[in-house]
Amino acid sequence: MFAGGSYEEVARWLLVFLNSHAKRESPRIEAIVEAGDARARNSFGVRLRLEERYEPPLDRPAVEFSFQEVSAGKGSFPWCETLGKRVRAWARELCAAEHPSKSA
């Protein structure tokens, strides 16, 4: 993995990374990376979606990552490992909400 890249390249990398970790919990989960003009090419908003449920929920702000953080972090195994664990935990929360009796 190499650090750096354009805003669009880093956004694509982040989307693939999030999906690859979230789908380990359920292949039905989809990652969403909010990017573009509204974020002034400085940050990304992240959510996971399972059917009509979102993590974080739509009534809360998306999880924010700065462009610099992701651009530098994608070249760091410890950073990627930490983010991967975090994404899988979000995905498990979505799955538990779908089947509450299985989380007990």
C-alpha positions as a Markdown table, in Angstrom:
| # | Residue | x | y | z |
|---|---|---|---|---|
| 1 | Met | 0.0 | 0.0 | 0.0 |
| 2 | Phe | 1.2 | 3.5 | -0.8 |
| 3 | Ala | 0.3 | 6.7 | 0.9 |
| 4 | Gly | -0.9 | 9.7 | -0.9 |
| 5 | Gly | -2.9 | 10.1 | -4.1 |
| 6 | Ser | -5.5 | 12.6 | -5.4 |
| 7 | Tyr | -8.7 | 13.2 | -3.5 |
| 8 | Glu | -10.7 | 11.0 | -5.9 |
| 9 | Glu | -8.1 | 8.2 | -5.6 |
| 10 | Val | -8.1 | 8.3 | -1.9 |
| 11 | Ala | -12.0 | 8.3 | -1.8 |
| 12 | Arg | -12.0 | 5.2 | -4.0 |
| 13 | Trp | -9.4 | 3.5 | -1.9 |
| 14 | Leu | -11.5 | 4.3 | 1.3 |
| 15 | Leu | -14.7 | 2.9 | -0.3 |
| 16 | Val | -13.0 | -0.4 | -1.3 |
| 17 | Phe | -11.4 | -0.7 | 2.1 |
| 18 | Leu | -14.6 | -0.1 | 4.0 |
| 19 | Asn | -16.6 | -2.5 | 1.9 |
| 20 | Ser | -13.9 | -5.2 | 2.2 |
| 21 | His | -14.1 | -5.1 | 6.0 |
| 22 | Ala | -17.8 | -4.5 | 6.4 |
| 23 | Lys | -18.7 | -7.4 | 4.1 |
| 24 | Arg | -16.8 | -9.8 | 6.3 |
| 25 | Glu | -19.6 | -9.4 | 8.7 |
| 26 | Ser | -22.4 | -9.5 | 6.1 |
| 27 | Pro | -22.1 | -9.4 | 2.3 |
| 28 | Arg | -25.3 | -7.3 | 2.3 |
| 29 | Ile | -23.7 | -4.3 | 3.9 |
| 30 | Glu | -22.6 | -1.4 | 1.7 |
| 31 | Ala | -20.2 | 1.4 | 2.6 |
| 32 | Ile | -21.0 | 5.0 | 1.7 |
| 33 | Val | -18.3 | 7.6 | 1.4 |
| 34 | Glu | -19.6 | 11.1 | 1.2 |
| 35 | Ala | -17.1 | 13.2 | -0.7 |
| 36 | Gly | -17.0 | 15.9 | -3.3 |
| 37 | Asp | -17.6 | 19.7 | -3.4 |
| 38 | Ala | -19.6 | 19.8 | -0.1 |
| 39 | Arg | -16.5 | 18.6 | 1.7 |
| 40 | Ala | -14.3 | 21.1 | -0.2 |
| 41 | Arg | -11.9 | 18.2 | -1.1 |
| 42 | Asn | -10.7 | 18.2 | 2.5 |
| 43 | Ser | -12.7 | 15.4 | 4.2 |
| 44 | Phe | -14.8 | 12.3 | 3.8 |
| 45 | Gly | -18.0 | 11.3 | 5.6 |
| 46 | Val | -18.5 | 7.6 | 6.2 |
| 47 | Arg | -21.5 | 5.4 | 6.8 |
| 48 | Leu | -22.5 | 1.8 | 6.5 |
| 49 | Arg | -25.9 | 0.7 | 5.2 |
| 50 | Leu | -27.8 | -2.5 | 5.6 |
| 51 | Glu | -31.1 | -2.3 | 3.8 |
| 52 | Glu | -32.8 | 0.8 | 5.4 |
| 53 | Arg | -30.5 | 1.0 | 8.4 |
| 54 | Tyr | -27.4 | 3.1 | 8.6 |
| 55 | Glu | -24.4 | 3.3 | 11.0 |
| 56 | Pro | -24.2 | 6.0 | 12.1 |
| 57 | Pro | -27.9 | 6.6 | 11.7 |
| 58 | Leu | -29.0 | 9.3 | 9.3 |
| 59 | Asp | -30.1 | 11.6 | 12.1 |
| 60 | Arg | -26.5 | 11.7 | 13.3 |
| 61 | Pro | -23.5 | 13.1 | 11.4 |
| 62 | Ala | -21.4 | 10.7 | 9.3 |
| 63 | Val | -18.0 | 9.6 | 10.7 |
| 64 | Glu | -15.5 | 12.2 | 9.5 |
| 65 | Phe | -12.0 | 11.5 | 8.2 |
| 66 | Ser | -9.8 | 14.2 | 6.9 |
| 67 | Phe | -8.3 | 13.7 | 3.4 |
| 68 | Gln | -4.8 | 14.1 | 5.0 |
| 69 | Glu | -5.5 | 11.4 | 7.6 |
| 70 | Val | -6.8 | 8.8 | 5.1 |
| 71 | Ser | -4.1 | 9.7 | 2.5 |
| 72 | Ala | -1.3 | 9.2 | 5.0 |
| 73 | Gly | -3.0 | 6.4 | 6.9 |
| 74 | Lys | -3.6 | 4.1 | 4.0 |
| 75 | Gly | 0.1 | 3.4 | 3.8 |
| 76 | Ser | 0.3 | 2.4 | 7.5 |
| 77 | Phe | -0.6 | -1.1 | 8.6 |
| 78 | Pro | -1.4 | -0.1 | 12.2 |
| 79 | Trp | -3.8 | 2.6 | 11.0 |
| 80 | Cys | -5.5 | 0.3 | 8.5 |
| 81 | Glu | -5.8 | -2.5 | 11.2 |
| 82 | Thr | -7.4 | -0.1 | 13.6 |
| 83 | Leu | -9.8 | 1.2 | 11.0 |
| 84 | Gly | -10.7 | -2.3 | 9.8 |
| 85 | Lys | -11.6 | -3.3 | 13.4 |
| 86 | Arg | -13.7 | -0.2 | 13.8 |
| 87 | Val | -15.6 | -0.9 | 10.5 |
| 88 | Arg | -16.2 | -4.5 | 11.4 |
| 89 | Ala | -17.7 | -3.4 | 14.8 |
| 90 | Trp | -20.0 | -0.9 | 13.0 |
| 91 | Ala | -21.1 | -3.7 | 10.7 |
| 92 | Arg | -21.8 | -6.1 | 13.6 |
| 93 | Glu | -24.0 | -3.4 | 15.2 |
| 94 | Leu | -26.0 | -3.2 | 12.0 |
| 95 | Cys | -26.4 | -7.0 | 11.9 |
| 96 | Ala | -27.4 | -7.1 | 15.5 |
| 97 | Ala | -30.1 | -4.5 | 14.9 |
| 98 | Glu | -31.4 | -6.7 | 12.1 |
| 99 | His | -31.6 | -9.8 | 14.4 |
| 100 | Pro | -31.8 | -8.5 | 18.0 |
| 101 | Ser | -32.3 | -12.0 | 19.5 |
| 102 | Lys | -28.9 | -13.1 | 18.1 |
| 103 | Ser | -27.0 | -10.4 | 19.9 |
| 104 | Ala | -28.3 | -11.5 | 23.4 |
